[in-house]
Amino acid sequence: MPPPSALVIATGAVNRLLKEEASYHKELEEQEAKAKAQEEKIKSGQDDEDGNATYILKQQNLVVEQTKAVFGPLRDRIAKAVEKLEDLITVEEKTGAATAEELANAKAALEKAKAESS
């Protein structure tokens, strides 16, 4: 079996990065919910058995901020991968070296990336 073409690799990279971004968004929602729950627990005055509820909230907020910090560099990587994929699609359309299926998959990944970045 021949090795995957550059177009297939670039398409996979864009898809993987989009999946990674979706995963981080889900993680951020979960972490924010945990922080909010901890904050509500402190505000309601629920029994703080070991006296570290405030510390746990601080740590949870730190996790939220660290997760948010991932998005900037990840968006940059996605933008570079999309640019590379656009270039490869243009080249492959001119040379006709890629199969119709590879081009369709690449264009679908490109559309998905552009839709999610808007």
N, C-alpha and C positions, 0 to 999 in steps of 0.2 A: 504494500500500500504506500503510495507516495506521501511525503510529508505535507501537512496542511499549507495552503498558500498564505501569503502575507495578508490577503483580504480576509480569509477565515480567521486568522489569528487576531487581527485588528477588530473584527466583529465580535469575537469572543471576549476581547479585553473590554470593549464598551459595555457589553451585556453584563460582564462580571462586576464592573465598577458601578453600574446602575443598581445591580442587586445588592452590592455592598452598601450603597447609599441608602437604599430602602431599609436595610437591616439596621443601620445607625439611626434612622428616623424612628423606627419601632422601639429601639433601645432607649432613645431619648424620651419618648412618651412614657415608657415604663419607669424610667428613673425619675422623671418629673412627678409621676403619680406617687411613687414611694416618698419623695421629698414632701409632697403636699400632705400625704397621710401622716407623716411624722410631725409636720408642722401643726396639723389639726390635733394630733395627740397631745402635743405640748400645750396648745391653746386651751384645750378642754380640761387640762389639769389631770389627765389620767395618771394613775399610779406609775411613777417612774421608779421601778424597783432598784435599779443600780445607780441612779442619779446621772446617767450619761445621755439622756434624750437630746439635750442641746448639742452635744458633741456628735451624736449620730446624725442629727439634722445638718450640721455643718459639713460632715463628711459626705452626706447624700447630695448636698448642694455642690460640693466640689466635683463629684462624679458627673453631675448634670453639666457643669461648665466644661469639664474635660471632654465630654461627649460632643458638646456644641463646637468645641475647638477643632474637631475632626473635619467638619464640613468644609471649611475654607480650602485646605490642601486637597481634599477629595474632589471638590468641584474643579480645581485646577487640573487635576489628573484626568478627570472626565473630559474637560474641554480639550486637552491635548490629544486624548484618545479619539475624540470626535473629529478633530481637525485631521489627524492622520487617516482616519477611516474615510473622510471626505476625499482626501487626496488619492487614496488607493482606489476608491470607486471611480474617480475621474480617469485614472490611468487604466484601470481594468476595462472600462467602457470603451476607451480608445483602442486598446490592444485586442480586446475580445478574448483574453486569456482565461477569464473566470467563467464558470458555468452560470447559467441563468439563475439557478438556485442560490449560489453563493452571492450573486449580486442582489437578489431579492432579500436574502437574509441580512446583508450589509445595509441595504436601504431601510429595512424595517428597524434595525438597531439604531440607525441614524435618526429616523423619525421619532422613535421612542425617547432617545436622548434629548432631542430638541424639544419634545413635548414636556418632558419632566424638568427641563431647565427654565421653562417659561413661567 
